[in-house]
Amino acid sequence: MSQNKLILLVLSLCVFSGLASAKSLRDPTLPGQGYVTASSGGERVESLVLNSIVKSASPHAVINNQIFSVGERVDGARIEYIGKSYVNLSDGRKLKLFQSITER
């Protein structure tokens, strides 16, 4: 085997072994994943996370990575209003974007 082929083989083995041992890293710019909390009744409830808002003639909100518009239901509550940086739900909850997302 020629020296060039041997060097190429060693380099490719190093690269592939490095890829195999690399851990899968989460993108730090992705929105939060939400939290699971225990209610007083002992049952688990998933929190709602407002990922983003698209303001237009018909505004949409991305909640828990799903797209919703005014009038649709999420987690048993109706979406009453979609503002610039928050969403009002019929059960009184108000979902807000992180301050760093809304600042410019």
Secondary structure, DSSP 4 states (H G I P E B T S, - for coil): --HHHHHHHHHHHHHHHHHHHPPPPPPTTSPP---EEE-TTS-EEEPP-EEEEE-SSS-EEEETTEEEETT-EETTEEEEEE-SSEEEETTS-EEE--HHHH--
